[in-house]
Amino acid sequence: MSSHILSRRDFLRVTGLGSAALVFGSRFNLFEPASLKGTQTQPFVPDAEIAITATDKRMQILQDLETRVYSYEGKLLSGSGVTVQAVPDSYLGPILRIKRGTKLRILFHNNLIENSVIHPHGLRVPEDCDGHPMQAIGPGRTKVYEFEMIDRAGPYWFHPHPHMRTSEQVMMGLAGLMYVWDPEEEAAIPGASTGANDVPVVIQDRTFDQNNQILYQPNMMWGFLGDRILVNGKPNAAFSLEPRAYRLRILNGSNARTYKLAWSNNMPLDVIGADGGLLPAVLSKNYVMLMPGERIDVWADFGSLADQQVILRSLAFQAGGMMGGMGGMSGMRGMGMMGSGTNGTAFDILT
């Protein structure tokens, strides 16, 4: 492992977290409102300005025929404190990496043929920036978001939220990643501000028809469950990584499917962060349950696995036996199977 990568022991030493129990910071509260009323009385002066455009296009996902998808395209217009990164060869994205405290202006352009709006999932923003269905804009229109990034460093994401069309627009491809960082996180995890050690892993399930077009046929009880797994918009995903440590930034971007994540070689999943930001200690688990919309940051050291293959899998599980998020530990996040009630099928996710 390279000298600039922290071991688990070094991670705890640098952050001063020791072996504390699993407790999130005070800002992580299941019952806290997602948005705050704007109280600005002075003109908003942004540190950075971004344009995000929702488009309709075709991509090569499967062999032969191209697939019609929706996609967010991002561009940094001006300022600092933000980087905009595309997900290579994917309709997903972009990845926004934002320094905490940055005053951000986002210009959302809707180039679809239907109404849409962006919801910044997990962020505390003014009410008019929350992406409520009533705030959706029509084709050819632009919505302006202005807010200060006040949330903890951690993994967030953004997606559409129009009335009665949220699930289908996500299914068609509208999803982007948003990583908030601050000096405290940079001190604990070198490269946090640049993503030097980041590997985005967006897990989604899809069903395609005989013409390679996305099918959306939700079940009245449990929503949509696809018959094919995509990672970062690609089937049969395989990453070629160096034998060193990486920060896997995993998002369950599926509409209804829950995953029971584990490594094929039985090494533990070392979780260093989740929806609420960095954990107070590394949590090593044999598996992690991840429900739709949830995120985890996994520190994966492949230093001893040169020229070897390891697979990230979703293990089979019984719906009634799921008692919490991290390897059966209740009290962290997703309690039970609320929102995703079918049994889990075993399959490979990422090689």
C-alpha positions in Angstrom: 0.0 0.0 0.0 1.4 3.4 -0.9 2.7 5.7 1.8 -0.1 8.3 1.2 -2.8 5.7 1.8 -4.0 5.3 5.4 -4.2 1.9 7.0 -7.2 1.2 9.2 -5.0 1.8 12.3 -3.6 5.1 10.8 -7.1 6.2 9.9 -8.2 5.9 13.5 -5.1 7.6 14.8 -5.3 10.5 12.4 -9.0 11.1 13.1 -8.7 10.5 16.8 -11.7 8.2 16.7 -10.4 5.2 18.5 -12.8 2.3 18.9 -15.9 4.3 19.5 -19.3 2.7 19.1 -21.2 3.3 15.9 -22.8 6.7 16.4 -23.4 9.3 13.7 -22.8 13.0 14.2 -25.6 15.1 15.5 -26.6 16.2 12.0 -27.7 12.7 11.1 -31.3 12.4 12.2 -33.9 10.2 10.6 -36.6 12.7 11.6 -34.8 15.9 10.6 -36.5 17.8 7.7 -34.6 17.5 4.4 -34.9 21.2 3.7 -34.7 24.5 5.4 -36.6 27.7 4.7 -34.4 30.3 3.1 -33.7 33.3 5.3 -31.5 35.3 3.0 -31.8 39.0 3.1 -28.7 40.0 1.2 -28.1 39.3 -2.6 -26.7 35.8 -3.1 -23.1 35.9 -4.3 -21.9 32.4 -5.3 -18.4 31.0 -5.0 -19.1 28.7 -7.9 -21.7 28.4 -10.7 -22.6 25.1 -12.3 -24.9 24.2 -15.3 -26.6 20.8 -15.2 -28.7 19.9 -18.3 -31.1 17.0 -18.5 -30.9 15.5 -22.0 -32.4 12.7 -24.0 -29.9 10.7 -26.0 -28.8 7.2 -27.1 -26.0 5.1 -25.6 -24.3 1.8 -26.3 -25.2 -0.3 -23.2 -25.8 -3.8 -24.7 -24.6 -5.3 -27.9 -26.1 -4.2 -31.3 -28.8 -1.6 -30.8 -28.3 1.6 -28.8 -30.5 2.3 -25.9 -32.5 5.5 -25.4 -31.6 7.1 -22.0 -32.0 10.3 -20.1 -28.7 11.9 -18.9 -27.4 14.8 -16.8 -24.6 16.8 -18.4 -22.6 19.1 -16.0 -20.3 22.0 -16.6 -18.4 24.3 -14.2 -19.2 27.8 -15.4 -17.2 29.8 -12.9 -15.7 30.0 -9.5 -13.9 27.6 -7.1 -14.6 25.1 -4.4 -16.3 22.7 -6.9 -15.1 20.2 -9.5 -17.3 18.6 -12.1 -16.3 15.2 -13.3 -17.9 12.9 -15.9 -18.4 9.2 -15.2 -16.3 7.7 -18.1 -18.3 6.0 -20.8 -21.6 6.3 -18.9 -24.9 8.2 -19.1 -24.8 8.6 -15.3 -23.3 11.6 -13.6 -21.8 14.0 -13.4 -19.8 13.8 -10.1 -19.9 17.1 -8.2 -17.1 17.4 -5.6 -17.9 20.3 -3.3 -16.0 21.9 -0.5 -18.2 22.4 2.6 -19.1 26.1 3.0 -19.1 26.8 -0.7 -21.9 29.0 -1.9 -23.3 27.3 -4.9 -25.5 28.4 -7.8 -26.8 25.6 -10.1 -28.6 26.4 -13.4 -30.8 23.4 -14.2 -31.7 23.3 -17.9 -34.5 20.9 -18.8 -34.0 19.7 -22.4 -36.4 16.7 -22.0 -39.8 16.5 -23.6 -41.5 16.3 -20.1 -41.4 18.2 -16.8 -38.5 17.6 -14.4 -36.7 19.0 -11.4 -33.5 18.1 -9.5 -33.7 16.9 -5.8 -30.3 17.1 -3.9 -30.8 13.9 -1.9 -29.7 14.2 1.7 -28.7 17.9 1.7 -30.2 20.6 3.9 -31.1 23.3 1.5 -33.6 26.2 1.3 -37.1 25.1 0.6 -37.1 26.5 -3.0 -34.0 24.4 -3.7 -35.3 21.0 -2.5 -36.7 19.9 -5.8 -40.3 19.4 -4.6 -42.6 18.0 -7.4 -44.4 21.3 -7.4 -41.2 23.0 -8.4 -40.8 20.9 -11.6 -40.2 23.0 -14.8 -41.3 22.3 -18.3 -39.3 21.5 -21.5 -36.9 24.2 -22.5 -37.0 26.0 -19.1 -34.3 26.7 -16.5 -34.5 26.6 -12.7 -31.9 28.3 -10.5 -30.7 26.8 -7.2 -28.8 28.9 -4.8 -27.6 27.6 -1.4 -24.5 27.2 0.8 -23.2 23.7 1.3 -23.6 23.4 5.1 -23.7 19.6 5.4 -21.0 17.3 6.7 -18.5 15.8 4.4 -19.9 12.6 2.9 -21.6 11.0 -0.1 -24.8 12.5 -1.4 -26.5 12.3 -4.8 -29.1 14.1 -6.9 -32.0 12.8 -9.0 -35.3 14.0 -10.6 -38.4 14.4 -8.5 -41.4 15.3 -10.8 -44.9 14.2 -9.7 -45.6 10.6 -10.8 -42.5 10.5 -13.0 -39.6 10.3 -10.4 -39.1 6.5 -10.6 -39.3 6.3 -14.4 -36.9 9.3 -14.9 -34.4 7.7 -12.6 -34.9 4.4 -14.4 -34.1 6.2 -17.7 -30.8 7.4 -16.3 -31.1 10.7 -14.4 -28.8 10.3 -11.4 -25.6 12.2 -10.3 -23.2 11.9 -7.5 -22.3 14.7 -5.1 -19.3 14.4 -2.7 -19.0 17.0 0.0 -15.5 17.3 1.6 -13.9 19.6 4.2 -10.4 20.0 5.7 -11.2 17.5 8.5 -12.0 14.8 6.0 -8.9 15.7 3.9 -6.7 15.3 7.0 -8.2 11.9 7.8 -8.3 10.6 4.2 -5.7 12.1 1.9 -7.1 12.7 -1.6 -10.7 13.4 -0.3 -10.7 16.9 -2.0 -9.6 15.6 -5.4 -11.0 12.0 -5.4 -7.5 10.6 -6.0 -8.5 7.3 -4.4 -12.2 7.3 -5.2 -13.9 4.6 -7.2 -17.6 5.5 -7.8 -19.9 2.4 -7.8 -23.5 3.1 -8.7 -25.5 -0.1 -8.5 -28.8 -0.3 -10.5 -31.0 -3.0 -11.8 -32.6 -2.7 -15.3 -34.8 -4.7 -17.7 -34.4 -4.3 -21.5 -36.7 -5.4 -24.3 -35.7 -7.2 -27.4 -34.7 -3.9 -29.0 -32.4 -3.0 -26.1 -34.8 -0.4 -24.7 -35.3 0.1 -21.0 -38.6 -1.4 -19.7 -40.3 0.0 -16.7 -43.0 -2.3 -15.3 -43.3 -1.8 -11.6 -45.0 -4.1 -9.2 -47.9 -2.5 -7.3 -46.5 -3.7 -4.0 -42.7 -3.5 -4.2 -42.0 -1.2 -7.2 -39.6 -2.2 -10.0 -37.1 -5.0 -9.9 -34.9 -5.4 -13.0 -33.5 -8.7 -14.3 -30.0 -7.3 -15.1 -27.4 -5.5 -12.8 -25.6 -2.4 -14.1 -22.7 -0.7 -12.4 -22.1 2.9 -13.5 -24.5 2.2 -16.3 -22.7 -0.9 -17.6 -23.6 -4.6 -17.5 -21.0 -7.2 -16.4 -18.9 -4.4 -15.0 -15.2 -5.1 -14.4 -12.6 -2.7 -12.9 -8.9 -3.1 -13.4 -7.4 -1.6 -10.3 -3.8 -1.3 -9.0 -2.8 -3.4 -6.0 -3.3 -0.6 -3.4 -6.1 0.9 -1.3 -9.2 2.6 -2.7 -12.2 4.4 -1.4 -15.2 2.7 -3.0 -18.1 5.2 -3.0 -21.1 2.9 -3.3 -24.7 4.1 -4.1 -27.7 1.9 -4.4 -29.3 3.7 -7.3 -32.0 1.1 -7.8 -35.7 1.9 -7.6 -36.6 -0.9 -5.2 -33.9 -3.6 -4.9 -32.0 -4.1 -1.7 -28.4 -5.5 -1.9 -26.5 -7.7 0.6 -22.9 -6.7 -0.3 -19.9 -9.0 0.4 -16.5 -9.8 -1.1 -16.1 -13.2 -2.9 -12.9 -13.9 -1.0 -14.6 -13.3 2.4 -12.4 -10.3 3.3 -14.4 -7.8 5.4 -16.1 -4.8 4.1 -14.4 -1.9 5.9 -17.0 0.9 6.0 -15.6 4.3 6.8 -18.6 6.4 5.9 -22.3 6.4 5.1 -25.3 8.7 4.4 -24.4 10.9 7.4 -20.7 11.3 6.6 -17.6 9.7 8.1 -18.2 7.1 10.8 -16.4 7.6 14.2 -14.6 4.3 13.6 -14.0 1.9 10.8 -16.7 -0.7 10.8 -15.6 -4.1 9.5 -18.5 -6.4 8.5 -18.9 -9.6 6.6 -21.7 -8.0 4.6 -23.6 -4.8 4.4 -27.3 -4.4 3.5 -27.9 -1.4 1.2 -31.4 -0.2 0.5 -32.5 2.1 -2.4 -30.9 5.5 -2.2 -28.4 4.6 0.6 -24.7 5.2 0.3 -21.6 3.8 1.9 -17.9 4.5 1.6 -15.8 1.3 1.8 -12.0 1.4 2.3 -10.7 -1.5 0.2 -7.0 -2.5 0.4 -6.1 -4.7 -2.6 -2.4 -4.5 -1.8 -2.0 -8.2 -1.2 -4.2 -9.2 -4.2 -1.9 -8.4 -7.2 -2.9 -10.4 -10.3 -6.0 -11.8 -8.5 -9.7 -11.3 -9.1 -12.1 -10.4 -6.4 -15.9 -10.0 -6.9 -18.3 -7.7 -5.1 -21.4 -9.8 -4.7 -25.0 -9.5 -3.5 -25.7 -12.5 -1.3 -29.1 -14.2 -1.1 -31.3 -13.2 1.9 -34.8 -13.7 3.3 -36.9 -10.6 3.5 -38.2 -11.4 7.0 -34.7 -11.9 8.4 -33.3 -8.5 7.6 -32.8 -6.6 10.8 -30.9 -3.5 10.0 -28.3 -2.1 7.7 -24.7 -3.2 8.6 -24.5 -7.0 8.8 -27.6 -7.4 11.0 -26.8 -4.4 13.3 -30.0 -2.5 14.0 -29.8 1.2 14.9 -27.7 2.4 12.0 -30.1 3.1 9.1 -32.5 1.0 7.1 -34.6 -0.9 9.6 -36.0 -4.1 8.2 -37.4 -4.4 4.7 -39.5 -1.3 4.6 -39.8 -0.3 1.0 -38.2 -3.4 -0.5 -40.0 -6.6 0.5 -38.9 -9.3 -1.9 -36.3 -11.9 -1.0 -32.8 -11.2 -2.2 -31.3 -13.3 -5.0 -27.5 -14.0 -5.1 -25.6 -12.5 -8.1 -22.3 -10.9 -8.9 -22.2 -7.1 -9.1 -18.6 -6.0 -9.9 -15.4 -7.8 -10.8 
